[in-house]
Amino acid sequence: MDTILTTIADALKLFFSFKAYVILPAFMLILALVARMRPADAILSTVRIGAGFAGVFIVFSFFVTQISPAIREIIRIRGIDFPVVDVGWPPLAAITWSTTLAPLVIVFVMLINMVMLFTRTTKTLYIDLWNYWHFALVGALLQSIGAHWLLALSASILIAIYTIKTAEWSAPYVQRETGLEGVAVSPISVSGFLPYAVTLNRLIDAVPVLRSLSWNPSKSRSESNGKTRTVDILQEPMIIGIIVGILLSMAAGYDLKTTLETAVNIAAVMFLLPRCGALIAEGMGAVAQAFKKLIEGRFTSLTGLSIAMDSGVIMTNYSVIATGLVMIPISLIIAFIIPGNRTIPLGDLPNLLSVMSVITLIMGGNVIRSIIAGIPIVASFMIFASKLAPLFTSQAKAAGMELGLAGQEITAFTDGGNQLRFWFFYLFQGNIIAIAVIPVVLAMLFFSWKTHRRISAEQGTA
């Protein structure tokens, strides 16, 4: 049995060694052909998906090259030592796919998703195969500390069920804010925050001063019908990019030439991301609708189906882009002042645009509310990512990864510090505090479910 699992794990490791923008279009092409799309339409849709995701990766990589020197210079000027390096999410994915647990997680999660669909306990088909690593990682971490494989698998399956449901509940918000029908947002690092965001949004509604504060670039842009008014200039992501670039450059002590170059380059990132997102949304939307139509036609009980996809599909929303960008300097400030933090956000910093996306949709595109929600998130990211750094480092070495960091520990700011995965990791070890949090999580889930039912009824998709 171990030999079979090892062989499958090696095959999966090889398969997932390809970039996500290669794997995902290939998988979507298969779905498109199964859904009986015309071959020309299927190919065009999947090329759009691949090009869009490749564009996002290119833009994010360029973004990192622009902000990394500034961040390092800020650290040097302040004379602060951060012993843990934020290397981003790729090493965590590589650790996960190198384990023998990964193939079991894929098979079981697919089967459970099918069972949930046919028992009507979900209306979401979770096709985002690449992001299955998020489920398997918590099991891999438990195994690394000696947990039985069955316990590790159970943790991965439970966190997958949680994600399938929260992804399902994201669909009405996606439709309301982007106009995409039958589309849900998949990764746990994004949709997993839905119960928190729904609950916090309701609490803010109850506070007189806070509930009146609003900054909504998406709404302002649509109301202007493409005509940029003077009052709207500060709600344009490119202008926000210029401002963030200038602030980072000033903090790093850059000269005028470097400051202006950095500011314009970050503005370019903010311009390009929605364009890449539009390609993804166009391609994904066509395939999702075709597949949705096929499933609902074959199985009449499966009505109101939504397809869970990567958050890149909603990168067209200007409020999402603005929130993620504004959270970047805020995260850096928090990193310098929060007690117990041992890392400075770097490799995973651009991931904030994705992490904050569903939260922003739930907040109705209100960037101010989204930032209020984001501050506790990024603060706890740093604490949890720092705490798990020794484990990530040892597992990376065990997987044969050459870190080349002169003995420094590694982590990932957002995915390494993910609150849900951190909670599950300690919950399945029987930690008392983690167990005590269960009623709070269940209460937020119940409130989110009730809110989802109300919004779905309003949209006629219940």
Secondary structure as GFF3:
##gff-version 3
##sequence-region A 1 462
A	DSSP	alpha_helix	2	15	.	.	.	ID=ss1
A	DSSP	alpha_helix	20	34	.	.	.	ID=ss2
A	DSSP	alpha_helix	39	78	.	.	.	ID=ss3
A	DSSP	beta_strand	84	86	.	.	.	ID=ss4
A	DSSP	alpha_helix	90	97	.	.	.	ID=ss5
A	DSSP	alpha_helix	101	118	.	.	.	ID=ss6
A	DSSP	beta_strand	124	126	.	.	.	ID=ss7
A	DSSP	three_ten_helix	129	132	.	.	.	ID=ss8
A	DSSP	alpha_helix	133	144	.	.	.	ID=ss9
A	DSSP	alpha_helix	149	178	.	.	.	ID=ss10
A	DSSP	beta_strand	183	185	.	.	.	ID=ss11
A	DSSP	alpha_helix	188	191	.	.	.	ID=ss12
A	DSSP	alpha_helix	194	205	.	.	.	ID=ss13
A	DSSP	alpha_helix	208	212	.	.	.	ID=ss14
A	DSSP	alpha_helix	217	223	.	.	.	ID=ss15
A	DSSP	three_ten_helix	230	235	.	.	.	ID=ss16
A	DSSP	alpha_helix	237	252	.	.	.	ID=ss17
A	DSSP	alpha_helix	256	298	.	.	.	ID=ss18
A	DSSP	beta_strand	306	309	.	.	.	ID=ss19
A	DSSP	three_ten_helix	311	314	.	.	.	ID=ss20
A	DSSP	alpha_helix	318	337	.	.	.	ID=ss21
A	DSSP	beta_strand	343	344	.	.	.	ID=ss22
A	DSSP	three_ten_helix	349	351	.	.	.	ID=ss23
A	DSSP	alpha_helix	352	355	.	.	.	ID=ss24
A	DSSP	alpha_helix	357	362	.	.	.	ID=ss25
A	DSSP	alpha_helix	367	387	.	.	.	ID=ss26
A	DSSP	alpha_helix	389	398	.	.	.	ID=ss27
A	DSSP	beta_strand	409	411	.	.	.	ID=ss28
A	DSSP	alpha_helix	419	427	.	.	.	ID=ss29
A	DSSP	alpha_helix	432	436	.	.	.	ID=ss30
A	DSSP	alpha_helix	438	459	.	.	.	ID=ss31
###
